[in-house]
Amino acid sequence: MLPEESWFQDITRSIEPRPTGAVFFMLRPCLHPFAEVIMHIVVNGRTLDAAPGQTLHGLIVTMGLDPCVVVAELNGNIVPGAKFEDTALHDGDRLELLSFVGGG
C-alpha cells in the first residue's frame, strides 16, 4: 500500500449505516500524509490561515504592512515592536493590528 492511500482507508473504515439504511461518512481527524498543516488566526475580526511557526513580524510583512508603523495587540496584550520577530503565533490567536497614518 502506498503511503498516500492510508488516509483513504481510514475514511472508508468509518462508513457506518444509519438506522434509515442510508450510508454516511463519519470522518475521523486524520490528515493526508502530504497535507500542509495550517493555523487559523483571527486578525482584526477576520480569520486568516497562517503557516505553523509564523512570527508576528512575518505575518505583518506578509500582509503588506510596515512593522515600524504597526501597533499589535495579541490575545489582549500589547506587543512591543521590538518583540515582533520573537513573538510566535499559535492556532486560535486573536490579533488586532493598527497602523498610524500621518496627514493634515
N, C-alpha and C positions, 0 to 999 in steps of 0.2 A: 504494500500500500504506500502510495506517495504521501509525503507529509501534508500536502495541501488538501488531501482527501479526508483527513481525520476530522476536520470541523464539520464536514457534511454528515459523517456517520454519527457525530454527537447530536446533531439536529434530528436526523431521521430516527434515532433511538427514542426521541422524545415524543413521537407521534402517539397520541392516546385517543381511543374512541370516546366520543361524547355519548351521554345517555340517549341522545336523539339518533345516534347512528352516524352522525357526521364525524369527520376527522379534522382535527386541528393541530397546529404546531404549538408546543409549549417550549419556547426557546430557552435554553439554559445560557447563563452568561459565559459563553466561550468565544474566544476570538480566533479568527483565521490566523494561522501561524505567520502570515506575511502582512497582517493588518497593522496599520500605524495607530498607536495609542494617542488619543487626543484629550487634552484637558479642556474643560469648559469654565470660562471666567466671565463674570459679569462686569462690563466696563460701561460706566455711565448709564446703567439700566439696560444695556443690551448684552446678550450672551454672545461671546466670541469663542472660537476654537483656537487653542494655542498648543504648541508642541511641549511635551514634558521637558522640564529643565529650563524653560523660558524665564528670563530675568525681567524685572520691571523695566530696566533700561532697554533691553531688546524689544519688548513689546511696544514701548513708546516710539522707538525708532521705526519699527515695522509699521506703525500706524501713521508714519509720516510727520510726526511731531518732533520739535526740538526739545530735548531734555532740559536745556538750560532755562526754558521759559515755562516749564510744566510744574504744577504742584500736584502731588499724588497722595491720595488717602486710600490705604489698603486695609480692608476689614475694620474701618472706623478709626484707624490710626494714621496720622500724618507721617509720611516717609520723607526724610530729608533728601535733597537732590544728590548729596554725596554718597548716599546709600543705594541709589537706584541700581547700580551694577552688581551689588552684593545681595540684593533682595530677590530671592527665588519666588516664583508664583506657583500656586498649587491649585488643583482642581477644586472648583467651588468658591474661589476667592472673589471678593467684591471690591471693585476698584473704581474710584472716582478720579478723573483727571481734569484739571483746569489749566488753561494756558492764558497768559497775560497778553493783551493786545494793546499797543500804545496808539495814541491818536489824539486829536484835539479838535 
